[in-house]
Amino acid sequence: MRRILLALMFVALSGTAVHAAAEPEDEAAVRAVVADWYARLQQPERTHWMLYAPGGIDGGPDETELFPDWRARSPTVSNELAAMALQFAYEIDAIVIDPHLAKVGVWERGYFYAWAAKDTYEAAASTLFVLEKRPDGRWLILAHQAQRIGIPETKRTDPMPDMAPLWKARQSEAAAPD
């Protein structure tokens, strides 16, 4: 059902129909919501859900419960690339805006460190946001879908950044007594 709804929204915003002109500040507001989304994902509290419109759909990777057999709610770990990577970056590939809806295509890139191989590697995801302009003028996320994909030759990072110092620093922080 989610995929059908996302597909319908994608077709509705694909540019095949004539759209009324959006306000000039709308693009900046949409970009700000996307930036806020990624900033919130990288925080330990992960309050990104506050950016959803009522009835919003999250088609991104589900969170993983650390202890699924617990009767009480188990702590969760986000499987979003922005939350897992040692270093994260994103690029907005395309934005389509009309007065009430916006579609944003994003290329996500995360860098990780493989300590056994002593090597940095990267992962990527293709993400689609559909945002809705609320009556009060705020833009909120109506739908979000992210999927990990292979990295084409034209988008590979060369040379790779050295993630070893950052990985070692995070390991030292985790091992330090409170």
VMD Tcl script that builds the backbone (N, CA, C; Angstrom):
set m [mol new atoms 534]
animate dup $m
set s [atomselect $m all]
$s set {name element resname resid chain x y z} {
  {N N MET 1 A 0.825 -1.190 0.000}
  {CA C MET 1 A 0.000 0.000 0.000}
  {C C MET 1 A 0.872 1.258 0.000}
  {N N ARG 2 A 1.947 1.215 0.815}
  {CA C ARG 2 A 2.846 2.374 0.875}
  {C C ARG 2 A 3.441 2.677 -0.479}
  {N N ARG 3 A 3.902 1.621 -1.138}
  {CA C ARG 3 A 4.557 1.819 -2.429}
  {C C ARG 3 A 3.579 2.378 -3.464}
  {N N ILE 4 A 2.339 1.942 -3.399}
  {CA C ILE 4 A 1.331 2.449 -4.329}
  {C C ILE 4 A 1.107 3.941 -4.088}
  {N N LEU 5 A 0.983 4.325 -2.803}
  {CA C LEU 5 A 0.776 5.732 -2.470}
  {C C LEU 5 A 1.969 6.579 -2.905}
  {N N LEU 6 A 3.193 6.084 -2.659}
  {CA C LEU 6 A 4.381 6.819 -3.086}
  {C C LEU 6 A 4.429 6.941 -4.609}
  {N N ALA 7 A 4.064 5.872 -5.302}
  {CA C ALA 7 A 4.062 5.924 -6.762}
  {C C ALA 7 A 3.053 6.946 -7.272}
  {N N LEU 8 A 1.864 6.985 -6.662}
  {CA C LEU 8 A 0.855 7.966 -7.071}
  {C C LEU 8 A 1.334 9.390 -6.816}
  {N N MET 9 A 1.979 9.601 -5.670}
  {CA C MET 9 A 2.503 10.939 -5.381}
  {C C MET 9 A 3.603 11.312 -6.360}
  {N N PHE 10 A 4.447 10.342 -6.711}
  {CA C PHE 10 A 5.523 10.595 -7.651}
  {C C PHE 10 A 4.956 11.003 -9.008}
  {N N VAL 11 A 3.947 10.284 -9.483}
  {CA C VAL 11 A 3.322 10.606 -10.766}
  {C C VAL 11 A 2.656 11.981 -10.701}
  {N N ALA 12 A 2.021 12.267 -9.570}
  {CA C ALA 12 A 1.337 13.559 -9.437}
  {C C ALA 12 A 2.315 14.718 -9.493}
  {N N LEU 13 A 3.532 14.495 -9.008}
  {CA C LEU 13 A 4.518 15.576 -8.976}
  {C C LEU 13 A 5.543 15.482 -10.098}
  {N N SER 14 A 5.362 14.589 -11.036}
  {CA C SER 14 A 6.394 14.324 -12.035}
  {C C SER 14 A 6.593 15.442 -13.045}
  {N N GLY 15 A 5.763 16.427 -13.028}
  {CA C GLY 15 A 5.943 17.534 -13.963}
  {C C GLY 15 A 5.156 17.356 -15.246}
  {N N THR 16 A 4.352 16.299 -15.347}
  {CA C THR 16 A 3.575 16.104 -16.572}
  {C C THR 16 A 2.413 17.082 -16.645}
  {N N ALA 17 A 1.931 17.511 -15.502}
  {CA C ALA 17 A 0.841 18.488 -15.483}
  {C C ALA 17 A 1.420 19.883 -15.271}
  {N N VAL 18 A 0.668 20.889 -15.640}
  {CA C VAL 18 A 1.097 22.265 -15.424}
  {C C VAL 18 A 0.809 22.628 -13.967}
  {N N HIS 19 A 1.830 23.092 -13.268}
  {CA C HIS 19 A 1.675 23.451 -11.865}
  {C C HIS 19 A 1.719 24.969 -11.715}
  {N N ALA 20 A 0.974 25.450 -10.762}
  {CA C ALA 20 A 1.038 26.878 -10.459}
  {C C ALA 20 A 2.398 27.174 -9.849}
  {N N ALA 21 A 2.854 28.379 -9.995}
  {CA C ALA 21 A 4.172 28.748 -9.488}
  {C C ALA 21 A 4.204 28.718 -7.964}
  {N N ALA 22 A 5.276 28.162 -7.425}
  {CA C ALA 22 A 5.467 28.129 -5.976}
  {C C ALA 22 A 6.088 29.452 -5.535}
  {N N GLU 23 A 5.962 29.725 -4.266}
  {CA C GLU 23 A 6.569 30.936 -3.710}
  {C C GLU 23 A 8.098 30.808 -3.773}
  {N N PRO 24 A 8.825 31.912 -3.946}
  {CA C PRO 24 A 10.287 31.834 -4.050}
  {C C PRO 24 A 10.945 31.271 -2.784}
  {N N GLU 25 A 10.368 31.535 -1.622}
  {CA C GLU 25 A 10.976 31.053 -0.379}
  {C C GLU 25 A 10.660 29.580 -0.113}
  {N N ASP 26 A 9.788 28.971 -0.913}
  {CA C ASP 26 A 9.434 27.568 -0.692}
  {C C ASP 26 A 10.622 26.631 -0.889}
  {N N GLU 27 A 11.449 26.867 -1.904}
  {CA C GLU 27 A 12.594 25.986 -2.129}
  {C C GLU 27 A 13.541 26.028 -0.936}
  {N N ALA 28 A 13.792 27.202 -0.405}
  {CA C ALA 28 A 14.668 27.310 0.772}
  {C C ALA 28 A 14.052 26.594 1.972}
  {N N ALA 29 A 12.743 26.700 2.135}
  {CA C ALA 29 A 12.071 26.039 3.255}
  {C C ALA 29 A 12.117 24.522 3.096}
  {N N VAL 30 A 11.934 24.024 1.881}
  {CA C VAL 30 A 11.990 22.586 1.631}
  {C C VAL 30 A 13.404 22.071 1.893}
  {N N ARG 31 A 14.405 22.794 1.399}
  {CA C ARG 31 A 15.794 22.395 1.659}
  {C C ARG 31 A 16.097 22.392 3.157}
  {N N ALA 32 A 15.538 23.336 3.895}
  {CA C ALA 32 A 15.757 23.411 5.335}
  {C C ALA 32 A 15.142 22.205 6.058}
  {N N VAL 33 A 13.971 21.751 5.607}
  {CA C VAL 33 A 13.346 20.573 6.224}
  {C C VAL 33 A 14.206 19.332 5.978}
  {N N VAL 34 A 14.723 19.172 4.767}
  {CA C VAL 34 A 15.584 18.024 4.452}
  {C C VAL 34 A 16.862 18.085 5.293}
  {N N ALA 35 A 17.467 19.260 5.407}
  {CA C ALA 35 A 18.673 19.404 6.230}
  {C C ALA 35 A 18.374 19.096 7.696}
  {N N ASP 36 A 17.223 19.557 8.187}
  {CA C ASP 36 A 16.822 19.291 9.569}
  {C C ASP 36 A 16.600 17.792 9.776}
  {N N TRP 37 A 16.013 17.111 8.804}
  {CA C TRP 37 A 15.791 15.662 8.870}
  {C C TRP 37 A 17.116 14.934 9.120}
  {N N TYR 38 A 18.127 15.255 8.295}
  {CA C TYR 38 A 19.411 14.564 8.431}
  {C C TYR 38 A 20.135 14.954 9.724}
  {N N ALA 39 A 20.015 16.191 10.138}
  {CA C ALA 39 A 20.633 16.608 11.404}
  {C C ALA 39 A 19.996 15.870 12.580}
  {N N ARG 40 A 18.681 15.724 12.566}
  {CA C ARG 40 A 17.989 15.023 13.656}
  {C C ARG 40 A 18.318 13.530 13.664}
  {N N LEU 41 A 18.521 12.931 12.485}
  {CA C LEU 41 A 18.869 11.511 12.436}
  {C C LEU 41 A 20.227 11.235 13.073}
  {N N GLN 42 A 21.107 12.213 13.028}
  {CA C GLN 42 A 22.451 12.013 13.564}
  {C C GLN 42 A 22.532 12.275 15.063}
  {N N GLN 43 A 21.451 12.746 15.669}
  {CA C GLN 43 A 21.407 12.972 17.107}
  {C C GLN 43 A 20.990 11.684 17.816}
  {N N PRO 44 A 21.461 11.476 19.054}
  {CA C PRO 44 A 21.083 10.248 19.776}
  {C C PRO 44 A 19.575 10.130 20.029}
  {N N GLU 45 A 18.881 11.252 20.193}
  {CA C GLU 45 A 17.445 11.207 20.499}
  {C C GLU 45 A 16.602 10.866 19.278}
  {N N ARG 46 A 17.107 11.129 18.072}
  {CA C ARG 46 A 16.395 10.865 16.810}
  {C C ARG 46 A 14.952 11.366 16.841}
  {N N THR 47 A 14.786 12.661 16.825}
  {CA C THR 47 A 13.455 13.277 16.846}
  {C C THR 47 A 12.960 13.630 15.445}
  {N N HIS 48 A 13.463 12.930 14.428}
  {CA C HIS 48 A 13.077 13.234 13.047}
  {C C HIS 48 A 11.589 13.034 12.796}
  {N N TRP 49 A 10.941 12.201 13.585}
  {CA C TRP 49 A 9.503 11.943 13.410}
  {C C TRP 49 A 8.676 13.214 13.601}
  {N N MET 50 A 9.227 14.218 14.272}
  {CA C MET 50 A 8.500 15.472 14.483}
  {C C MET 50 A 8.328 16.268 13.188}
  {N N LEU 51 A 9.045 15.879 12.149}
  {CA C LEU 51 A 8.961 16.582 10.872}
  {C C LEU 51 A 7.908 15.989 9.936}
  {N N TYR 52 A 7.206 14.954 10.391}
  {CA C TYR 52 A 6.170 14.336 9.567}
  {C C TYR 52 A 4.854 15.093 9.659}
  {N N ALA 53 A 4.162 15.148 8.535}
  {CA C ALA 53 A 2.804 15.679 8.507}
  {C C ALA 53 A 1.880 14.620 9.115}
  {N N PRO 54 A 0.720 15.022 9.591}
  {CA C PRO 54 A -0.229 14.016 10.093}
  {C C PRO 54 A -0.528 12.983 9.001}
  {N N GLY 55 A -0.425 11.709 9.361}
  {CA C GLY 55 A -0.633 10.634 8.394}
  {C C GLY 55 A 0.569 10.366 7.516}
  {N N GLY 56 A 1.731 10.931 7.866}
  {CA C GLY 56 A 2.936 10.742 7.070}
  {C C GLY 56 A 3.366 9.286 7.001}
  {N N ILE 57 A 4.007 8.918 5.908}
  {CA C ILE 57 A 4.435 7.544 5.656}
  {C C ILE 57 A 5.959 7.494 5.661}
  {N N ASP 58 A 6.512 6.552 6.418}
  {CA C ASP 58 A 7.959 6.355 6.406}
  {C C ASP 58 A 8.256 5.036 5.720}
  {N N GLY 59 A 8.789 5.104 4.535}
  {CA C GLY 59 A 9.153 3.908 3.779}
  {C C GLY 59 A 10.637 3.647 3.847}
  {N N GLY 60 A 11.316 4.285 4.804}
  {CA C GLY 60 A 12.750 4.072 4.953}
  {C C GLY 60 A 13.036 2.791 5.699}
  {N N PRO 61 A 14.302 2.518 5.959}
  {CA C PRO 61 A 14.618 1.302 6.700}
  {C C PRO 61 A 14.042 1.366 8.115}
  {N N ASP 62 A 13.449 0.270 8.550}
  {CA C ASP 62 A 12.865 0.212 9.890}
  {C C ASP 62 A 13.948 0.225 10.948}
  {N N GLU 63 A 13.571 0.688 12.142}
  {CA C GLU 63 A 14.493 0.624 13.268}
  {C C GLU 63 A 14.552 -0.817 13.766}
  {N N THR 64 A 15.673 -1.179 14.366}
  {CA C THR 64 A 15.864 -2.515 14.910}
  {C C THR 64 A 15.782 -2.452 16.423}
  {N N GLU 65 A 14.975 -3.314 17.008}
  {CA C GLU 65 A 14.916 -3.392 18.466}
  {C C GLU 65 A 16.109 -4.193 18.956}
  {N N LEU 66 A 16.799 -3.660 19.983}
  {CA C LEU 66 A 17.967 -4.354 20.510}
  {C C LEU 66 A 17.584 -5.646 21.234}
  {N N PHE 67 A 16.476 -5.620 21.946}
  {CA C PHE 67 A 16.027 -6.785 22.700}
  {C C PHE 67 A 14.559 -7.056 22.358}
  {N N PRO 68 A 14.274 -7.690 21.231}
  {CA C PRO 68 A 12.890 -7.847 20.780}
  {C C PRO 68 A 12.030 -8.724 21.693}
  {N N ASP 69 A 12.642 -9.533 22.550}
  {CA C ASP 69 A 11.867 -10.412 23.426}
  {C C ASP 69 A 11.406 -9.736 24.712}
  {N N TRP 70 A 11.850 -8.516 24.948}
  {CA C TRP 70 A 11.431 -7.812 26.166}
  {C C TRP 70 A 9.941 -7.511 26.108}
  {N N ARG 71 A 9.290 -7.582 27.263}
  {CA C ARG 71 A 7.873 -7.199 27.310}
  {C C ARG 71 A 7.727 -5.682 27.236}
  {N N ALA 72 A 8.629 -4.994 27.900}
  {CA C ALA 72 A 8.627 -3.524 27.821}
  {C C ALA 72 A 9.259 -3.118 26.493}
  {N N ARG 73 A 9.083 -1.883 26.106}
  {CA C ARG 73 A 9.655 -1.399 24.845}
  {C C ARG 73 A 11.174 -1.478 24.885}
  {N N SER 74 A 11.738 -2.105 23.899}
  {CA C SER 74 A 13.173 -2.279 23.797}
  {C C SER 74 A 13.807 -1.026 23.195}
  {N N PRO 75 A 15.046 -0.715 23.573}
  {CA C PRO 75 A 15.751 0.368 22.875}
  {C C PRO 75 A 15.901 0.012 21.391}
  {N N THR 76 A 15.917 1.015 20.550}
  {CA C THR 76 A 16.011 0.760 19.118}
  {C C THR 76 A 17.262 1.402 18.533}
  {N N VAL 77 A 17.665 0.883 17.389}
  {CA C VAL 77 A 18.800 1.404 16.637}
  {C C VAL 77 A 18.289 1.782 15.260}
  {N N SER 78 A 18.589 2.992 14.812}
  {CA C SER 78 A 18.157 3.438 13.489}
  {C C SER 78 A 19.005 2.779 12.414}
  {N N ASN 79 A 18.376 2.351 11.338}
  {CA C ASN 79 A 19.083 1.765 10.205}
  {C C ASN 79 A 19.219 2.745 9.050}
  {N N GLU 80 A 18.919 4.010 9.308}
  {CA C GLU 80 A 19.124 5.046 8.286}
  {C C GLU 80 A 20.626 5.254 8.113}
  {N N LEU 81 A 21.044 5.468 6.887}
  {CA C LEU 81 A 22.464 5.661 6.588}
  {C C LEU 81 A 23.042 6.840 7.373}
  {N N ALA 82 A 22.263 7.904 7.511}
  {CA C ALA 82 A 22.736 9.096 8.229}
  {C C ALA 82 A 23.002 8.805 9.696}
  {N N ALA 83 A 22.277 7.866 10.281}
  {CA C ALA 83 A 22.445 7.541 11.698}
  {C C ALA 83 A 23.574 6.550 11.929}
  {N N MET 84 A 23.924 5.749 10.921}
  {CA C MET 84 A 24.909 4.688 11.115}
  {C C MET 84 A 26.327 5.066 10.702}
  {N N ALA 85 A 26.479 5.921 9.726}
  {CA C ALA 85 A 27.791 6.198 9.144}
  {C C ALA 85 A 28.682 7.007 10.086}
  {N N LEU 86 A 29.992 6.761 9.991}
  {CA C LEU 86 A 30.954 7.579 10.732}
  {C C LEU 86 A 30.952 9.004 10.200}
  {N N GLN 87 A 30.874 9.119 8.888}
  {CA C GLN 87 A 30.785 10.429 8.243}
  {C C GLN 87 A 29.689 10.328 7.197}
  {N N PHE 88 A 28.829 11.345 7.125}
  {CA C PHE 88 A 27.680 11.300 6.240}
  {C C PHE 88 A 27.604 12.578 5.417}
  {N N ALA 89 A 27.166 12.420 4.186}
  {CA C ALA 89 A 26.925 13.575 3.313}
  {C C ALA 89 A 25.734 13.255 2.420}
  {N N TYR 90 A 25.051 14.289 1.965}
  {CA C TYR 90 A 23.933 14.089 1.046}
  {C C TYR 90 A 23.966 15.188 0.000}
  {N N GLU 91 A 23.386 14.864 -1.150}
  {CA C GLU 91 A 23.256 15.828 -2.238}
  {C C GLU 91 A 21.807 15.786 -2.712}
  {N N ILE 92 A 21.216 16.939 -2.879}
  {CA C ILE 92 A 19.865 16.996 -3.433}
  {C C ILE 92 A 20.001 16.973 -4.954}
  {N N ASP 93 A 19.466 15.913 -5.546}
  {CA C ASP 93 A 19.557 15.740 -6.997}
  {C C ASP 93 A 18.493 16.539 -7.738}
  {N N ALA 94 A 17.276 16.569 -7.190}
  {CA C ALA 94 A 16.182 17.250 -7.883}
  {C C ALA 94 A 15.123 17.693 -6.887}
  {N N ILE 95 A 14.527 18.843 -7.173}
  {CA C ILE 95 A 13.401 19.343 -6.389}
  {C C ILE 95 A 12.318 19.781 -7.364}
  {N N VAL 96 A 11.094 19.306 -7.120}
  {CA C VAL 96 A 9.928 19.762 -7.873}
  {C C VAL 96 A 8.961 20.316 -6.836}
  {N N ILE 97 A 8.577 21.578 -7.003}
  {CA C ILE 97 A 7.716 22.230 -6.010}
  {C C ILE 97 A 6.500 22.822 -6.699}
  {N N ASP 98 A 5.335 22.593 -6.117}
  {CA C ASP 98 A 4.142 23.322 -6.513}
  {C C ASP 98 A 3.605 23.987 -5.240}
  {N N PRO 99 A 2.522 24.707 -5.282}
  {CA C PRO 99 A 2.097 25.449 -4.092}
  {C C PRO 99 A 1.776 24.596 -2.864}
  {N N HIS 100 A 1.450 23.308 -3.043}
  {CA C HIS 100 A 1.029 22.500 -1.898}
  {C C HIS 100 A 1.897 21.282 -1.627}
  {N N LEU 101 A 2.625 20.798 -2.626}
  {CA C LEU 101 A 3.446 19.605 -2.484}
  {C C LEU 101 A 4.832 19.839 -3.073}
  {N N ALA 102 A 5.791 19.078 -2.558}
  {CA C ALA 102 A 7.147 19.140 -3.110}
  {C C ALA 102 A 7.721 17.731 -3.137}
  {N N LYS 103 A 8.499 17.435 -4.173}
  {CA C LYS 103 A 9.191 16.156 -4.290}
  {C C LYS 103 A 10.686 16.455 -4.309}
  {N N VAL 104 A 11.434 15.728 -3.458}
  {CA C VAL 104 A 12.876 15.947 -3.364}
  {C C VAL 104 A 13.579 14.605 -3.533}
  {N N GLY 105 A 14.463 14.520 -4.499}
  {CA C GLY 105 A 15.297 13.332 -4.697}
  {C C GLY 105 A 16.666 13.598 -4.100}
  {N N VAL 106 A 17.138 12.689 -3.257}
  {CA C VAL 106 A 18.397 12.892 -2.537}
  {C C VAL 106 A 19.317 11.688 -2.742}
  {N N TRP 107 A 20.587 11.968 -2.919}
  {CA C TRP 107 A 21.628 10.937 -2.972}
  {C C TRP 107 A 22.362 10.990 -1.634}
  {N N GLU 108 A 22.312 9.898 -0.878}
  {CA C GLU 108 A 22.980 9.821 0.422}
  {C C GLU 108 A 24.279 9.032 0.278}
  {N N ARG 109 A 25.263 9.450 1.058}
  {CA C ARG 109 A 26.560 8.781 1.032}
  {C C ARG 109 A 27.081 8.690 2.461}
  {N N GLY 110 A 27.477 7.486 2.882}
  {CA C GLY 110 A 28.014 7.301 4.222}
  {C C GLY 110 A 29.342 6.577 4.166}
  {N N TYR 111 A 30.251 6.997 5.028}
  {CA C TYR 111 A 31.574 6.379 5.081}
  {C C TYR 111 A 31.722 5.596 6.374}
  {N N PHE 112 A 32.306 4.400 6.254}
  {CA C PHE 112 A 32.491 3.489 7.371}
  {C C PHE 112 A 33.947 3.050 7.410}
  {N N TYR 113 A 34.353 2.441 8.526}
  {CA C TYR 113 A 35.712 1.927 8.650}
  {C C TYR 113 A 35.659 0.454 9.000}
  {N N ALA 114 A 36.347 -0.370 8.210}
  {CA C ALA 114 A 36.463 -1.800 8.482}
  {C C ALA 114 A 37.783 -2.010 9.214}
  {N N TRP 115 A 37.703 -2.171 10.525}
  {CA C TRP 115 A 38.927 -2.226 11.328}
  {C C TRP 115 A 39.782 -3.445 11.016}
  {N N ALA 116 A 39.189 -4.587 10.685}
  {CA C ALA 116 A 39.985 -5.788 10.400}
  {C C ALA 116 A 40.771 -5.611 9.094}
  {N N ALA 117 A 40.154 -4.986 8.112}
  {CA C ALA 117 A 40.832 -4.756 6.832}
  {C C ALA 117 A 41.619 -3.453 6.840}
  {N N LYS 118 A 41.419 -2.641 7.881}
  {CA C LYS 118 A 42.056 -1.323 7.987}
  {C C LYS 118 A 41.807 -0.499 6.721}
  {N N ASP 119 A 40.525 -0.404 6.385}
  {CA C ASP 119 A 40.156 0.268 5.154}
  {C C ASP 119 A 38.825 1.004 5.327}
  {N N THR 120 A 38.687 2.105 4.606}
  {CA C THR 120 A 37.441 2.866 4.585}
  {C C THR 120 A 36.605 2.387 3.405}
  {N N TYR 121 A 35.304 2.292 3.621}
  {CA C TYR 121 A 34.406 1.966 2.516}
  {C C TYR 121 A 33.194 2.879 2.587}
  {N N GLU 122 A 32.474 2.961 1.482}
  {CA C GLU 122 A 31.306 3.833 1.446}
  {C C GLU 122 A 30.057 3.050 1.070}
  {N N ALA 123 A 28.925 3.571 1.511}
  {CA C ALA 123 A 27.619 3.016 1.159}
  {C C ALA 123 A 26.762 4.175 0.679}
  {N N ALA 124 A 25.756 3.848 -0.117}
  {CA C ALA 124 A 24.901 4.900 -0.669}
  {C C ALA 124 A 23.438 4.498 -0.589}
  {N N ALA 125 A 22.592 5.512 -0.629}
  {CA C ALA 125 A 21.145 5.294 -0.648}
  {C C ALA 125 A 20.515 6.352 -1.539}
  {N N SER 126 A 19.452 5.951 -2.180}
  {CA C SER 126 A 18.653 6.874 -2.965}
  {C C SER 126 A 17.380 7.132 -2.167}
  {N N THR 127 A 17.079 8.397 -1.930}
  {CA C THR 127 A 15.969 8.745 -1.053}
  {C C THR 127 A 15.009 9.683 -1.772}
  {N N LEU 128 A 13.737 9.479 -1.510}
  {CA C LEU 128 A 12.691 10.338 -2.053}
  {C C LEU 128 A 11.865 10.886 -0.898}
  {N N PHE 129 A 11.712 12.191 -0.863}
  {CA C PHE 129 A 10.837 12.857 0.105}
  {C C PHE 129 A 9.675 13.469 -0.657}
  {N N VAL 130 A 8.485 13.365 -0.109}
  {CA C VAL 130 A 7.335 14.127 -0.592}
  {C C VAL 130 A 6.907 14.983 0.589}
  {N N LEU 131 A 6.901 16.289 0.412}
  {CA C LEU 131 A 6.548 17.218 1.484}
  {C C LEU 131 A 5.226 17.901 1.170}
  {N N GLU 132 A 4.531 18.275 2.227}
  {CA C GLU 132 A 3.249 18.941 2.100}
  {C C GLU 132 A 3.342 20.302 2.786}
  {N N LYS 133 A 2.804 21.319 2.130}
  {CA C LYS 133 A 2.765 22.642 2.750}
  {C C LYS 133 A 1.488 22.735 3.576}
  {N N ARG 134 A 1.656 22.923 4.867}
  {CA C ARG 134 A 0.528 22.992 5.792}
  {C C ARG 134 A -0.154 24.360 5.682}
  {N N PRO 135 A -1.395 24.475 6.151}
  {CA C PRO 135 A -2.098 25.764 6.077}
  {C C PRO 135 A -1.363 26.902 6.800}
  {N N ASP 136 A -0.555 26.551 7.821}
  {CA C ASP 136 A 0.192 27.595 8.537}
  {C C ASP 136 A 1.489 27.984 7.820}
  {N N GLY 137 A 1.771 27.378 6.650}
  {CA C GLY 137 A 2.945 27.736 5.867}
  {C C GLY 137 A 4.151 26.831 6.079}
  {N N ARG 138 A 4.116 25.942 7.075}
  {CA C ARG 138 A 5.239 25.033 7.318}
  {C C ARG 138 A 5.226 23.899 6.304}
  {N N TRP 139 A 6.404 23.440 5.935}
  {CA C TRP 139 A 6.541 22.269 5.086}
  {C C TRP 139 A 6.834 21.082 5.991}
  {N N LEU 140 A 6.065 19.998 5.849}
  {CA C LEU 140 A 6.272 18.779 6.623}
  {C C LEU 140 A 6.347 17.583 5.677}
  {N N ILE 141 A 7.003 16.527 6.133}
  {CA C ILE 141 A 7.217 15.341 5.310}
  {C C ILE 141 A 5.943 14.507 5.279}
  {N N LEU 142 A 5.453 14.296 4.087}
  {CA C LEU 142 A 4.261 13.478 3.887}
  {C C LEU 142 A 4.664 12.023 3.631}
  {N N ALA 143 A 5.774 11.827 2.920}
  {CA C ALA 143 A 6.264 10.478 2.637}
  {C C ALA 143 A 7.783 10.512 2.496}
  {N N HIS 144 A 8.401 9.433 2.947}
  {CA C HIS 144 A 9.858 9.290 2.875}
  {C C HIS 144 A 10.151 7.848 2.494}
  {N N GLN 145 A 10.995 7.661 1.503}
  {CA C GLN 145 A 11.413 6.314 1.128}
  {C C GLN 145 A 12.900 6.346 0.818}
  {N N ALA 146 A 13.648 5.471 1.488}
  {CA C ALA 146 A 15.086 5.365 1.265}
  {C C ALA 146 A 15.428 3.914 0.983}
  {N N GLN 147 A 16.321 3.709 0.028}
  {CA C GLN 147 A 16.782 2.354 -0.248}
  {C C GLN 147 A 18.257 2.371 -0.588}
  {N N ARG 148 A 18.964 1.420 -0.008}
  {CA C ARG 148 A 20.388 1.293 -0.289}
  {C C ARG 148 A 20.565 0.845 -1.729}
  {N N ILE 149 A 21.569 1.402 -2.381}
  {CA C ILE 149 A 21.831 1.052 -3.777}
  {C C ILE 149 A 23.325 0.956 -4.000}
  {N N GLY 150 A 23.689 0.344 -5.102}
  {CA C GLY 150 A 25.085 0.302 -5.500}
  {C C GLY 150 A 25.537 1.681 -5.965}
  {N N ILE 151 A 26.826 1.913 -5.907}
  {CA C ILE 151 A 27.365 3.222 -6.267}
  {C C ILE 151 A 27.909 3.167 -7.690}
  {N N PRO 152 A 27.353 3.973 -8.592}
  {CA C PRO 152 A 27.881 3.981 -9.957}
  {C C PRO 152 A 29.300 4.561 -9.992}
  {N N GLU 153 A 30.049 4.187 -11.007}
  {CA C GLU 153 A 31.438 4.652 -11.146}
  {C C GLU 153 A 31.550 6.173 -11.080}
  {N N THR 154 A 30.575 6.865 -11.645}
  {CA C THR 154 A 30.638 8.323 -11.700}
  {C C THR 154 A 30.422 8.991 -10.344}
  {N N LYS 155 A 29.901 8.243 -9.363}
  {CA C LYS 155 A 29.629 8.833 -8.047}
  {C C LYS 155 A 30.524 8.272 -6.947}
  {N N ARG 156 A 31.476 7.418 -7.289}
  {CA C ARG 156 A 32.371 6.854 -6.278}
  {C C ARG 156 A 33.332 7.918 -5.777}
  {N N THR 157 A 33.677 7.810 -4.500}
  {CA C THR 157 A 34.627 8.744 -3.906}
  {C C THR 157 A 36.038 8.225 -4.143}
  {N N ASP 158 A 36.870 9.048 -4.750}
  {CA C ASP 158 A 38.252 8.663 -4.995}
  {C C ASP 158 A 39.119 9.902 -4.877}
  {N N PRO 159 A 39.999 9.983 -3.943}
  {CA C PRO 159 A 40.360 8.968 -2.952}
  {C C PRO 159 A 39.370 8.970 -1.778}
  {N N MET 160 A 39.301 7.840 -1.090}
  {CA C MET 160 A 38.436 7.700 0.087}
  {C C MET 160 A 39.041 8.466 1.258}
  {N N PRO 161 A 38.196 9.085 2.082}
  {CA C PRO 161 A 38.722 9.723 3.285}
  {C C PRO 161 A 39.195 8.657 4.279}
  {N N ASP 162 A 40.164 8.999 5.106}
  {CA C ASP 162 A 40.675 8.059 6.109}
  {C C ASP 162 A 39.778 8.140 7.345}
  {N N MET 163 A 39.003 7.110 7.585}
  {CA C MET 163 A 38.073 7.077 8.718}
  {C C MET 163 A 38.691 6.465 9.976}
  {N N ALA 164 A 39.935 5.979 9.878}
  {CA C ALA 164 A 40.568 5.313 11.029}
  {C C ALA 164 A 40.637 6.216 12.263}
  {N N PRO 165 A 41.093 7.473 12.168}
  {CA C PRO 165 A 41.158 8.303 13.382}
  {C C PRO 165 A 39.787 8.541 14.022}
  {N N LEU 166 A 38.763 8.761 13.215}
  {CA C LEU 166 A 37.427 8.972 13.754}
  {C C LEU 166 A 36.889 7.695 14.404}
  {N N TRP 167 A 37.131 6.562 13.763}
  {CA C TRP 167 A 36.691 5.280 14.329}
  {C C TRP 167 A 37.388 5.023 15.666}
  {N N LYS 168 A 38.704 5.258 15.730}
  {CA C LYS 168 A 39.443 5.043 16.980}
  {C C LYS 168 A 38.970 5.994 18.075}
  {N N ALA 169 A 38.672 7.233 17.718}
  {CA C ALA 169 A 38.174 8.194 18.705}
  {C C ALA 169 A 36.825 7.747 19.266}
  {N N ARG 170 A 35.948 7.265 18.405}
  {CA C ARG 170 A 34.635 6.794 18.881}
  {C C ARG 170 A 34.774 5.546 19.742}
  {N N GLN 171 A 35.726 4.680 19.406}
  {CA C GLN 171 A 35.953 3.487 20.229}
  {C C GLN 171 A 36.476 3.880 21.606}
  {N N SER 172 A 37.338 4.895 21.657}
  {CA C SER 172 A 37.880 5.377 22.934}
  {C C SER 172 A 36.773 5.993 23.781}
  {N N GLU 173 A 35.884 6.757 23.151}
  {CA C GLU 173 A 34.756 7.354 23.869}
  {C C GLU 173 A 33.839 6.283 24.451}
  {N N ALA 174 A 33.575 5.238 23.654}
  {CA C ALA 174 A 32.679 4.175 24.103}
  {C C ALA 174 A 33.286 3.372 25.251}
  {N N ALA 175 A 34.619 3.236 25.252}
  {CA C ALA 175 A 35.285 2.453 26.297}
  {C C ALA 175 A 35.548 3.259 27.561}
  {N N ALA 176 A 35.467 4.590 27.459}
  {CA C ALA 176 A 35.768 5.448 28.626}
  {C C ALA 176 A 34.691 5.250 29.700}
  {N N PRO 177 A 35.118 5.172 30.967}
  {CA C PRO 177 A 34.116 5.046 32.037}
  {C C PRO 177 A 33.314 6.336 32.188}
  {N N ASP 178 A 32.071 6.204 32.586}
  {CA C ASP 178 A 31.188 7.373 32.716}
  {C C ASP 178 A 31.535 8.219 33.904}
}
mol reanalyze $m
mol bondsrecalc $m
mol representation Tube
mol addrep $m
